[in-house]
Amino acid sequence: MPALLVTFRRSPELDDAIRRLLPRVPVGYVEPNLDGPIRESVRALLVGSLEREVPSLTPEMFPQLRLVQSVFAGVDTVPFDQLAGGVMVAGNVGAYAPFVAEHAVALALAVAKRVTVGNALVRDGRLRPVPESLQLAGGRAVVLGLGGVGREVARRLAGLGLFVEAVTRDGKPGEGAGRTYPSSALVEAVRGARVVVNCLPLTRATHAIVSGPFFEALGAGAVYVNVGRAETTDPAALEAWLRKEPTSGAGIDVWWSEEFAAGRVSAPFPLGELPNLVASPHAAGHVAEATRAGYDAALGNLAAFFAGRPVRGVVDRAEYAR
């Protein structure tokens, strides 16, 4: 009987990681009909999108369940109300940080250097008018959130010659930031910044935290990148800023409507009318090396759990209550 149940499709990469990191843990995969004995043996779940993978989940389904480990960093889609109160939920903290950070910097540079505008110009057979770009070196960058991704983003922005600051929940000094502001001082922190990169998780506290006053403070000649969660940003405020400040721009990798099963993405504003928006299809973590890194981090955390060691990335469930 499995002690660990994987709720998403198995793969050679996952099988290899399980052999290497959980050689003595009985592992099973979700089947269309989970019978009683299987459910009663499960102590941990390895999940992708638990809502989609086990839609009939109830607190009583897995009576021995103690840990839900996400293969992804974010846990905002976990149906906490369908889990028993004592179950821990852990995000895959830092597993994809280097890959997401590299993508964030690529978006920032693409926006600042008007890469997509210039690309369209040349594809149309024209050299002029050349789109005026922004100089990043010597400016100030603000990273929202100094978790694994935020720290990696900070290092890369510093390498571009930007002075890096950060916004965190409590404003305590953080690695890679010359100055750190508390989230209560968000608007003050971004005033006059050349680049802002959003690496925030989606919680009750961060929902729509990036709103009208934020963009008013950011003003003209600035770059906003979001590789955190779409719902941390007010889409109407973002659209209004992009229309008002054509010398500014945004690079967005995460979206308010992402239909993975159908392969569709959409935004609550007309994407085609915003030439200063550079968009990517939630692709920051889609790097060949990221698959192994993600499985290794998640299964390493599960190995710690089964060995009775501390588990990383456990979230405060109250922050995610819907």
Secondary structure, 3 states (H helix, E strand, C coil): CCCEEECCCCCHHHHHHHHHHCCCCCEEECCCCCCHHHHHHCCEEEECCHHHHCCCCCCCCCCCCCEEEECCCCCCCCCHHHCCCCCEEECCCCCCHHHHHHHHHHHHHHHHCCHHHHHHHHHCCCCCCCCCCCCCCCCEEEEECCCHHHHHHHHHHHHCCCEEEEEECCCCCCCCCCEEEEHHHHHHHHCCCCEEEECCCCCCCCCCCECHHHHHHHCCCCEEEECCCHHHECHHHHHHHHHHCCCCEEEECCCCEEECCCCEEECCCCHHHCCCEEECCCCCCCCHHHHHHHHHHHHHHHHHHHCCCCCCCECCHHHHCC
